Amino acid sequence: MSAPLIGLTTYREPARWGVWDQLADLLPTSYALAVEVGGGVPVLLPPAMPYDEAAMAVVRRLDGLVVSGGADVDPALYDEPAHPATGAPRPDRDAWELALLRAAEDVDLPVLGVCRGLQVMAVAAGGSLVQHLPETLGTAAHDPGGDGFGDVAVRLDPTSTLARLLGAERTGVRCHHHQAVSTHPGLTPVAWADDGTVEALERPGDGFWLGVQWHPEVYGDADLFQALVRAASGTV
């Protein structure tokens, strides 16, 4: 059996390399490496128009999808004004990832959301976000600033798919987020930080539809990527 093709959504940002200084579609290498370690073949998915048609064409060729980390989701998508700390919207990426999730749901494609990916999954389901956790919690424990990661202890629902995959009811994770899921219709919370922040969501049913607020790829821990690849292979 050939290795499953796993799509990875990308940033679209100004970037510099060699003699070039221009807009680029990019993603930290840790995502692709985690897919490779998990047994899949990574495929980068920059935004493509028309979004709905392109998304359906893409998911018909993929075996699994990762909605990657990145910028804040536009709060207009969940009918709220932007908080002063909310970053500038990326309308092309928002529209593309929402279209990919709709298309993936239509064909029951296995999906893993990472950080922003979890938040996009919640918004796609009709949910909303807490726009600035430090204001709500009084701490920046989930995002220490710069390119650093916060070390966060997480409690897992022992009956969840996530707990089965990780083989634990508590674990330490690495986070880099100042926003979090608030409401999440149709999705089940299955992990929480000790401060109550939702750290993972699953969709009920037999399919693989999992989002985590942390960054499993930065640990060099491919457990969740391996699980996605197994689901993409039809071996879960």
Buried (B, 14 or more C-beta within 10 A) or exposed (E): EEBBBBBBBBBBEEEEEEEEEEEBBBBBEBBBBBBBBBBBBBBBBBBBEEBBEBBBEBBEEBBBBBBBBBBBBBBEBBEBEBBEEBBEBBEBBBBBBBBBBBBBBEEEBBBBBBBBBBBBBBBBBEBBBBBBBEEBBEEEBBBEEEEEBBEBBBBBBEEBBBBEBBEBEEBEBBBBBBBBBBBBEEBBBBBBBEBEBBBBBBBEEEBBBBBBBBBBBBBEBBBBBBBBBBBBBEEB
